Amino acid sequence: MSVRQHLGQHGIQRQDQRIVRVMSMLQLNGIELHRSIENELAENPALELAENAESDDNTNPSPGVPERDVFQLLDSLSPSSTGYDRNEDWNYDSTESAAYDPLRNVCTTITLQQHLITNYRSVADSEDIPLGEYLICSLDDRGYLTESLESIAQERMVPLEVVERVLKLVQSLDPPGIAARDLQECLLLQLDDIESDPSYQATRNIELARTIITDHFQLLGHKCYPRLLRKLRIDRERLDDVLHFIRHSLNPFPAAKFKTEHAGLPGSEHMATLVPDVIVRRTDTGYDVEVAVGSPRQFAINRQWEKAYDALLKKRVNDIDSAQITEFVDRARQFIASLDIRQKVLKRIVTNVLETQMGFVETGSVKYLRPLTRCAIADKLNLHESTVSRSLAGKFVQLPSGDVVSFDIFFESALPIMAAIEEIIRSEKSDKPLSDQRIVTLLAEQGIKVARRTVNKYREKLRIGSSLLRRQ
C-alpha cells in the first residue's frame, strides 16, 4: 500500500515539472527563446543541431508528442502555474552556437509590452506574474490602464487588494508614469520617480508642481492661471518656472518612445521593424502558419551520447559518468519535447485567432477586426485563459502583406470604432467640423452604436481635438 502511494506522488511530481518546463518555454518570445536555445546548446553536450533538418521530412529528433496529449497536458494547468525561473541568466553570449541564429541581420524594436514583461518578471513573485502580465497587456497605446481595478478583479477572480498591489509593482517599472489610470496619476508617478533618484535634490519647482497636480489639477488643465496664482500665493514668474518644469520634465504619454504603429491606425507613417514570432503565408489552399523560432526538427541528440545512454540502460551501470550521461540526454530530450509542445500549442492558438480575424488578415485594416477575447479562444480550444495569454503576450505575427503586428491588436475591440471615427473626422469640412454627437449619428448609420462620451474618449485617445479646436 505504501509503495503505491509513493509511486503516485512521484508521478504527480514529474508531471508538474513537465508543466513547468512547457509553460516556461511557451511564454518566451522569439528573442528570449533564441537566447534560451543558445544557452542549452552551449551547456548541454548531448544536444546539437540536426543535420539537414529542414529538408529531411523523415528526420524526427523530438520524442514526438501527440497533439491530443499536448492539449490534455495544458488543460490540467491551474491559473497560477507559471514555471518561470526569474534567476535564469538571459545575457549569455555563446560563440559555439553561432551557427544557430535565425534572428541575425533582423532589425528589431522592442515594444512596450515586451519591455515591461521582461522587467516585471525579474521583480515579481511567481504567483503574481500572470496578473501582472494581464495588466501590462491591458495598457493602451499611451501606456495608461483604462480598465477599472474592480472589473479586473472580477474577471481574474482575485481580491481587489491583490490587483492594487500588483498594479503598484507594474507602476514602479520604467518608463515612469506607466500603467497610470489617468493623467494626474501619471504625472504624480513621474514626480515620485524623480524624488526616488539617489541624486535627487529637493527644489521648490518639484514641491510646487506636486501641489498643483495634487490639489489644483483642474485649474491647471483649464489654464486658470490667475486662480492658481491666488491659490498658491506666488507671482507669475514663479508660476511660469513651475509650468516650464512640468512641461519639460514630465511626459503625459509614457509609452511614446515604445510606440509601434500599424497601417490603418493614426500616425502609422513610422512603422517599426519587428521580429515576428509567427509568420502567416498565403498559399493556393489558404494560409500557412509557421512558428518562426524553435522548430524541434532543428535539433537532435548527439549520436555518441545516445549510444552511451543506450549502453548504460543495457548494462545498468551506476557511477558518476553514467549519471552525467543520463542527466544530459534526458535534459536534451525534454528540451526538444518542450519545443515540440510550444510549436504545436502556439500554432493552434494562432490558427484559431486568425480564423476569427480573417477580415483583418486579408485586408490589414483594423475596421474589419471582430470582437474577440482570449477567454473565447481558450474555451474553444479547451485551455485555460492564462495559457492563451502567456502564449501570445509580447509576441508578434507577420501577416501575408508583410506587416508585423502585435497579437494584442486582435483583441482590441475599440480599434475598429477608433478607425471609423478617424475616417469620419478626416472627411469633414475644415470650416464645419463635426460635433461628437454628430459623429455618433454617422457611426450609427454604419451600424456602430456608441455613446457620445465614448466618441469623446476615443477621439482623445486618437489625440484629435474637439470640434472647436479643429475649426479653421
GUKOL-400129 format. One line per 3 residues: their letters; for each residue x, y, z of C-alpha. Coordinates in Angstrom, 1 decimal, always signed. Example, Ala and Ser with C-alpha at 12.3 -4.5 7.8 and 13.67 -1.06 7.14 Angstrom:
% GUKOL-400129
as	+12.3/-4.5/+7.8 ~ +13.7/-1.1/+7.1
END
This chain:
% GUKOL-400129
msv	+0.0/+0.0/+0.0 ~ +2.8/+2.4/+0.9 ~ +4.6/+1.6/-2.3
rqh	+1.6/+2.5/-4.4 ~ +1.3/+5.8/-2.5 ~ +4.9/+6.6/-3.1
lgq	+4.7/+5.9/-6.9 ~ +1.5/+8.0/-7.1 ~ +3.2/+11.0/-5.5
hgi	+6.3/+10.6/-7.7 ~ +4.2/+10.6/-10.8 ~ +2.4/+13.8/-9.9
qrq	+5.8/+15.5/-9.2 ~ +7.1/+14.5/-12.7 ~ +4.0/+15.9/-14.4
dqr	+4.2/+19.1/-12.5 ~ +7.9/+19.6/-13.6 ~ +6.8/+18.9/-17.2
ivr	+4.2/+21.6/-17.0 ~ +6.7/+24.0/-15.6 ~ +9.1/+23.4/-18.5
vms	+6.3/+23.7/-21.1 ~ +4.9/+26.9/-19.6 ~ +8.3/+28.5/-19.3
mlq	+9.0/+27.7/-22.9 ~ +5.6/+28.7/-24.1 ~ +5.7/+32.2/-22.7
lng	+9.1/+33.1/-24.3 ~ +9.0/+35.4/-27.3 ~ +11.3/+34.7/-30.3
iel	+14.3/+36.7/-28.9 ~ +14.1/+35.1/-25.5 ~ +13.7/+31.6/-26.9
hrs	+16.7/+32.2/-29.2 ~ +18.8/+33.0/-26.2 ~ +17.5/+30.0/-24.3
ien	+18.4/+27.8/-27.2 ~ +21.9/+29.3/-27.3 ~ +22.3/+28.6/-23.6
ela	+21.2/+25.0/-24.0 ~ +23.4/+24.3/-26.9 ~ +26.4/+25.6/-25.1
enp	+25.7/+23.9/-21.7 ~ +24.4/+20.5/-22.9 ~ +26.8/+18.4/-25.0
ale	+24.1/+15.9/-25.7 ~ +22.1/+18.5/-27.7 ~ +23.1/+19.5/-31.1
lae	+21.8/+21.0/-34.4 ~ +20.3/+18.3/-36.6 ~ +21.9/+17.7/-40.0
nae	+19.6/+18.5/-43.0 ~ +16.8/+19.2/-40.5 ~ +14.9/+21.4/-42.9
sdd	+15.0/+19.2/-46.0 ~ +14.6/+15.7/-44.5 ~ +11.0/+15.1/-43.6
ntn	+11.8/+11.7/-42.1 ~ +14.1/+13.4/-39.6 ~ +12.3/+13.4/-36.2
psp	+14.7/+14.3/-33.4 ~ +12.0/+15.0/-31.0 ~ +10.3/+12.3/-28.9
gvp	+7.2/+13.1/-30.9 ~ +4.4/+14.5/-28.6 ~ +1.0/+13.7/-30.0
erd	-1.2/+16.8/-30.3 ~ -4.0/+15.3/-28.2 ~ -1.6/+14.7/-25.4
vfq	-0.3/+18.3/-25.6 ~ -3.7/+19.8/-25.0 ~ -4.6/+17.2/-22.3
lld	-1.5/+18.3/-20.5 ~ -2.2/+22.0/-20.8 ~ -5.9/+21.5/-19.9
sls	-4.7/+20.4/-16.4 ~ -2.9/+23.8/-15.8 ~ -4.1/+26.0/-13.0
pss	-4.2/+29.8/-13.3 ~ -1.3/+30.1/-11.0 ~ +1.1/+27.8/-12.9
tgy	+4.0/+29.9/-14.3 ~ +7.2/+27.9/-14.3 ~ +9.3/+31.0/-15.0
drn	+12.8/+30.9/-13.4 ~ +13.4/+34.6/-12.5 ~ +17.0/+33.8/-11.7
edw	+17.8/+32.5/-15.2 ~ +20.5/+34.4/-17.0 ~ +19.5/+35.7/-20.4
nyd	+22.7/+37.6/-21.0 ~ +24.8/+34.6/-22.1 ~ +26.5/+35.0/-25.4
ste	+27.8/+31.8/-27.0 ~ +30.2/+31.7/-29.9 ~ +29.9/+27.9/-30.1
saa	+26.2/+28.2/-31.1 ~ +26.7/+30.9/-33.7 ~ +25.5/+28.6/-36.4
ydp	+22.0/+28.8/-35.0 ~ +20.9/+32.4/-35.5 ~ +17.5/+32.8/-37.1
lrn	+17.3/+36.4/-36.0 ~ +20.6/+37.5/-37.5 ~ +20.5/+40.7/-39.6
vct	+17.0/+41.4/-38.5 ~ +16.4/+45.0/-37.2 ~ +14.3/+44.9/-34.0
tit	+12.4/+47.5/-32.0 ~ +11.3/+46.3/-28.5 ~ +7.7/+47.0/-27.7
lqq	+6.3/+48.5/-24.5 ~ +4.8/+45.1/-23.6 ~ +8.0/+43.2/-24.2
hli	+10.0/+45.7/-22.2 ~ +7.5/+45.8/-19.3 ~ +7.0/+42.0/-19.1
tny	+10.8/+41.3/-19.2 ~ +11.4/+43.8/-16.3 ~ +8.3/+42.7/-14.4
rsv	+9.3/+39.0/-14.4 ~ +12.6/+40.0/-12.8 ~ +11.0/+41.6/-9.8
ads	+7.6/+39.9/-9.3 ~ +6.8/+36.8/-7.3 ~ +5.9/+33.8/-9.5
edi	+2.3/+33.8/-8.3 ~ +1.8/+37.4/-9.4 ~ +3.3/+37.1/-12.9
plg	+0.0/+36.1/-14.7 ~ -1.9/+39.0/-13.2 ~ +0.9/+41.5/-13.9
eyl	+1.2/+40.4/-17.5 ~ -2.6/+40.8/-17.9 ~ -2.3/+44.4/-16.6
ics	+0.6/+45.1/-18.9 ~ -1.2/+43.7/-21.9 ~ -4.3/+45.8/-21.0
ldd	-2.4/+49.2/-21.3 ~ -3.5/+51.4/-24.2 ~ -1.1/+53.0/-26.7
rgy	-0.3/+55.8/-24.3 ~ +0.7/+53.4/-21.5 ~ -2.5/+54.0/-19.4
lte	-4.7/+51.4/-17.7 ~ -8.2/+52.4/-18.6 ~ -10.0/+49.3/-17.3
sle	-11.2/+49.6/-13.7 ~ -9.5/+47.6/-11.0 ~ -12.8/+46.3/-9.8
sia	-13.7/+44.8/-13.2 ~ -10.2/+43.3/-13.5 ~ -10.5/+41.7/-10.0
qer	-13.9/+40.3/-11.0 ~ -12.6/+39.0/-14.4 ~ -9.5/+37.5/-12.9
mvp	-11.3/+36.2/-9.8 ~ -8.8/+37.7/-7.4 ~ -9.2/+40.1/-4.4
lev	-9.2/+43.8/-5.3 ~ -6.2/+44.4/-2.9 ~ -4.2/+41.9/-4.9
ver	-4.9/+43.8/-8.1 ~ -3.9/+47.0/-6.4 ~ -0.7/+45.5/-5.1
vlk	+0.3/+44.1/-8.5 ~ -0.6/+47.4/-10.2 ~ +1.7/+49.3/-7.8
lvq	+4.6/+47.0/-8.8 ~ +3.9/+47.5/-12.5 ~ +3.8/+51.3/-12.0
sld	+7.3/+51.1/-10.4 ~ +8.7/+49.9/-13.8 ~ +10.3/+52.1/-16.4
ppg	+9.2/+54.3/-18.1 ~ +8.0/+56.5/-15.2 ~ +4.2/+57.1/-15.2
iaa	+3.4/+53.8/-16.9 ~ +0.1/+52.0/-16.0 ~ -1.4/+55.2/-14.6
rdl	-5.2/+55.3/-14.6 ~ -5.4/+59.0/-15.6 ~ -3.1/+61.9/-16.4
qec	-3.0/+63.2/-12.9 ~ -1.7/+59.8/-11.5 ~ +0.7/+59.6/-14.4
lll	+2.3/+62.9/-13.6 ~ +2.4/+62.1/-9.9 ~ +4.1/+58.8/-10.5
qld	+6.8/+60.6/-12.5 ~ +7.4/+63.0/-9.6 ~ +7.7/+60.0/-7.3
die	+10.4/+58.6/-9.7 ~ +12.3/+61.9/-9.8 ~ +12.3/+62.1/-6.0
sdp	+13.4/+58.4/-5.6 ~ +16.6/+59.1/-7.6 ~ +19.6/+58.9/-5.2
syq	+21.0/+62.1/-6.7 ~ +17.7/+64.0/-6.2 ~ +17.8/+67.3/-4.5
atr	+14.6/+68.9/-3.4 ~ +13.6/+72.1/-5.3 ~ +10.7/+74.4/-5.0
nie	+9.7/+73.6/-8.6 ~ +9.1/+70.0/-7.7 ~ +7.3/+70.8/-4.5
lar	+5.1/+73.3/-6.2 ~ +4.5/+71.0/-9.1 ~ +3.2/+68.3/-6.8
tii	+0.9/+70.8/-5.0 ~ -0.5/+72.0/-8.3 ~ -1.0/+68.5/-9.7
tdh	-2.4/+67.1/-6.5 ~ -4.7/+69.9/-5.3 ~ -5.3/+72.2/-8.3
fql	-5.2/+69.8/-11.3 ~ -8.5/+71.1/-12.8 ~ -7.2/+74.7/-12.7
lgh	-4.0/+73.5/-14.4 ~ -5.9/+71.7/-17.1 ~ -8.2/+74.6/-17.9
kcy	-5.3/+77.0/-17.7 ~ -6.9/+79.1/-15.0 ~ -3.6/+80.8/-14.1
prl	-5.0/+83.8/-12.3 ~ -6.8/+81.5/-9.9 ~ -3.6/+79.4/-9.5
lrk	-1.7/+82.5/-8.6 ~ -4.2/+83.4/-5.9 ~ -4.4/+79.8/-4.5
lri	-0.6/+79.3/-4.4 ~ +0.2/+83.0/-3.4 ~ +3.1/+83.2/-5.8
dre	+3.9/+85.7/-8.6 ~ +3.6/+85.0/-12.4 ~ +7.3/+84.5/-12.9
rld	+7.4/+81.8/-10.2 ~ +4.3/+80.1/-11.8 ~ +6.0/+80.2/-15.3
dvl	+9.0/+78.4/-13.9 ~ +6.9/+75.6/-12.4 ~ +4.8/+75.3/-15.6
hfi	+8.1/+75.1/-17.6 ~ +9.3/+72.3/-15.3 ~ +6.0/+70.4/-15.7
rhs	+6.0/+70.7/-19.5 ~ +9.7/+69.7/-19.9 ~ +10.3/+67.2/-17.1
lnp	+7.0/+65.2/-17.1 ~ +5.6/+63.2/-20.0 ~ +1.8/+62.8/-20.4
fpa	+2.4/+59.8/-22.8 ~ +4.9/+57.5/-21.0 ~ +4.7/+54.9/-23.8
akf	+5.6/+57.3/-26.6 ~ +9.1/+56.0/-27.1 ~ +7.9/+52.4/-27.5
kte	+5.1/+53.2/-29.9 ~ +4.9/+50.9/-32.9 ~ +2.0/+51.7/-35.2
hag	+0.2/+49.5/-37.7 ~ -1.1/+50.6/-41.1 ~ -4.7/+51.8/-40.7
lpg	-4.0/+53.4/-37.3 ~ -3.3/+57.0/-36.6 ~ +0.3/+58.0/-37.0
seh	+1.2/+54.9/-39.0 ~ +3.7/+56.7/-41.2 ~ +6.5/+55.4/-39.0
mat	+6.2/+51.6/-39.0 ~ +8.8/+49.9/-36.8 ~ +10.6/+46.8/-38.0
lvp	+9.9/+43.9/-35.6 ~ +10.9/+40.3/-35.2 ~ +7.8/+38.1/-35.9
dvi	+7.3/+35.1/-33.6 ~ +4.8/+33.6/-36.1 ~ +4.7/+34.0/-39.9
vrr	+1.5/+33.7/-41.9 ~ +1.8/+33.0/-45.6 ~ -0.9/+32.9/-48.3
tdt	-1.0/+29.6/-50.2 ~ -3.1/+28.2/-53.0 ~ -5.3/+26.4/-50.5
gyd	-5.5/+29.0/-47.8 ~ -3.0/+30.2/-45.2 ~ +0.1/+28.5/-43.7
vev	+1.0/+29.3/-40.1 ~ +4.7/+28.9/-39.2 ~ +6.3/+29.4/-35.8
avg	+9.4/+31.4/-36.7 ~ +11.8/+30.2/-34.0 ~ +12.4/+26.9/-32.2
spr	+11.4/+24.2/-34.5 ~ +12.1/+20.8/-32.8 ~ +13.3/+19.4/-36.1
qfa	+16.3/+21.7/-36.0 ~ +17.8/+19.8/-33.0 ~ +18.8/+16.2/-32.3
inr	+20.5/+14.1/-29.6 ~ +24.2/+13.7/-30.2 ~ +24.8/+10.1/-31.6
qwe	+27.7/+9.3/-29.3 ~ +25.9/+10.4/-26.2 ~ +22.8/+8.5/-27.3
kay	+24.8/+5.3/-27.9 ~ +26.4/+5.7/-24.5 ~ +23.0/+6.3/-23.0
dal	+21.6/+3.1/-24.6 ~ +24.6/+1.1/-23.4 ~ +24.1/+2.3/-19.9
lkk	+20.4/+1.1/-20.0 ~ +21.6/-2.4/-21.0 ~ +24.5/-2.7/-18.6
rvn	+22.7/-0.8/-15.8 ~ +25.9/+0.9/-14.7 ~ +25.7/+3.2/-11.8
did	+28.6/+5.7/-11.4 ~ +29.3/+9.4/-11.8 ~ +29.9/+9.2/-15.5
saq	+26.7/+7.3/-16.1 ~ +24.7/+9.7/-14.0 ~ +26.0/+12.6/-16.1
ite	+25.2/+10.9/-19.4 ~ +21.7/+10.1/-18.2 ~ +21.2/+13.7/-17.0
fvd	+22.3/+15.4/-20.2 ~ +20.5/+13.0/-22.6 ~ +17.3/+13.2/-20.6
rar	+17.6/+17.0/-20.4 ~ +18.1/+17.3/-24.2 ~ +15.1/+15.1/-24.9
qfi	+13.0/+17.1/-22.5 ~ +14.2/+20.3/-24.1 ~ +13.3/+19.1/-27.6
asl	+9.9/+17.8/-26.4 ~ +9.2/+21.3/-24.8 ~ +10.0/+22.9/-28.2
dir	+7.6/+20.5/-29.9 ~ +4.8/+21.3/-27.5 ~ +5.4/+25.0/-27.7
qkv	+5.3/+24.9/-31.5 ~ +2.0/+22.9/-31.6 ~ +0.2/+24.9/-29.0
lkr	+1.2/+28.3/-30.4 ~ +0.4/+27.2/-33.9 ~ -3.1/+26.0/-32.9
ivt	-3.9/+29.1/-30.8 ~ -2.7/+31.4/-33.6 ~ -4.7/+29.5/-36.2
nvl	-7.9/+30.0/-34.2 ~ -7.2/+33.7/-33.7 ~ -6.6/+34.2/-37.4
etq	-9.7/+32.3/-38.4 ~ -11.8/+34.7/-36.3 ~ -10.0/+37.8/-37.6
mgf	-9.7/+36.7/-41.3 ~ -11.1/+40.1/-42.5 ~ -8.2/+41.9/-40.9
vet	-5.7/+39.3/-42.1 ~ -6.9/+39.7/-45.7 ~ -7.1/+43.5/-45.7
gsv	-4.8/+44.7/-43.0 ~ -7.5/+47.2/-42.0 ~ -8.5/+47.4/-38.3
kyl	-12.1/+48.3/-39.3 ~ -12.5/+44.6/-40.1 ~ -11.5/+43.4/-36.6
rpl	-14.2/+41.4/-34.9 ~ -14.8/+41.3/-31.1 ~ -12.6/+38.6/-29.6
trc	-11.3/+37.7/-26.2 ~ -8.6/+35.4/-25.0 ~ -11.2/+33.7/-22.9
aia	-13.2/+32.8/-26.0 ~ -10.1/+31.3/-27.7 ~ -9.4/+29.3/-24.5
dkl	-12.9/+28.0/-24.3 ~ -12.8/+26.9/-28.0 ~ -9.5/+25.0/-27.5
nlh	-10.4/+23.7/-24.0 ~ -7.4/+25.5/-22.5 ~ -7.1/+27.8/-19.5
est	-7.2/+31.5/-20.4 ~ -3.8/+32.0/-18.7 ~ -2.3/+29.6/-21.2
vsr	-3.6/+31.6/-24.1 ~ -2.5/+34.9/-22.5 ~ +1.0/+33.6/-21.9
sla	+1.3/+32.1/-25.4 ~ +0.5/+35.4/-27.1 ~ +1.9/+38.0/-24.6
gkf	+4.7/+40.1/-26.0 ~ +4.6/+38.2/-29.4 ~ +4.2/+39.4/-32.9
vql	+2.8/+37.9/-36.2 ~ +3.9/+38.7/-39.7 ~ +0.8/+38.9/-42.0
psg	+0.8/+37.9/-45.6 ~ +1.1/+41.6/-46.5 ~ +4.4/+41.7/-44.8
dvv	+3.2/+43.9/-41.9 ~ +4.3/+42.7/-38.4 ~ +1.8/+43.4/-35.7
sfd	+1.3/+42.6/-32.0 ~ -1.2/+39.8/-31.1 ~ -2.8/+42.4/-28.8
iff	-4.3/+44.1/-31.9 ~ -6.6/+41.1/-32.5 ~ -8.2/+41.5/-29.1
esa	-8.7/+45.3/-29.1 ~ -12.4/+45.8/-29.8 ~ -12.0/+49.6/-29.7
lpi	-9.7/+49.8/-32.8 ~ -12.5/+49.4/-35.5 ~ -14.5/+52.2/-33.8
maa	-11.5/+54.4/-33.5 ~ -10.6/+53.9/-37.2 ~ -14.2/+54.8/-38.1
iee	-14.1/+57.9/-36.0 ~ -10.8/+59.0/-37.5 ~ -12.1/+58.4/-41.1
iir	-15.3/+60.5/-40.4 ~ -13.2/+63.4/-39.0 ~ -10.7/+63.1/-41.8
sek	-13.6/+63.7/-44.3 ~ -15.2/+66.6/-42.5 ~ -15.1/+70.2/-43.8
sdk	-12.4/+72.2/-42.1 ~ -14.7/+75.2/-41.6 ~ -17.6/+73.0/-40.3
pls	-16.1/+70.4/-38.0 ~ -18.4/+67.7/-36.7 ~ -19.5/+67.6/-33.1
dqr	-19.2/+64.4/-31.1 ~ -23.0/+64.0/-31.2 ~ -23.0/+64.2/-35.0
ivt	-20.2/+61.6/-35.1 ~ -22.4/+59.3/-33.0 ~ -25.2/+59.7/-35.6
lla	-22.8/+58.9/-38.5 ~ -21.4/+55.9/-36.7 ~ -25.0/+54.6/-36.1
eqg	-25.6/+54.8/-39.9 ~ -22.6/+52.4/-40.3 ~ -24.1/+50.1/-37.7
ikv	-21.8/+51.2/-34.9 ~ -23.8/+52.1/-31.8 ~ -21.8/+54.1/-29.2
arr	-22.5/+56.8/-26.7 ~ -21.3/+60.4/-27.1 ~ -18.9/+60.1/-24.2
tvn	-17.4/+57.0/-25.9 ~ -16.7/+59.1/-29.0 ~ -15.2/+61.7/-26.8
kyr	-12.9/+59.2/-25.1 ~ -11.7/+57.6/-28.3 ~ -11.2/+60.9/-30.0
ekl	-8.9/+61.9/-27.1 ~ -7.1/+58.6/-27.5 ~ -6.5/+59.5/-31.1
rig	-5.2/+62.8/-29.9 ~ -7.8/+64.6/-32.0 ~ -9.1/+67.9/-30.6
ssl	-12.7/+68.9/-30.1 ~ -14.8/+70.5/-32.9 ~ -13.9/+73.9/-31.6
lrr	-10.2/+73.2/-31.8 ~ -10.5/+71.7/-35.2 ~ -12.2/+74.7/-36.7
q	-10.0/+76.6/-39.2
END
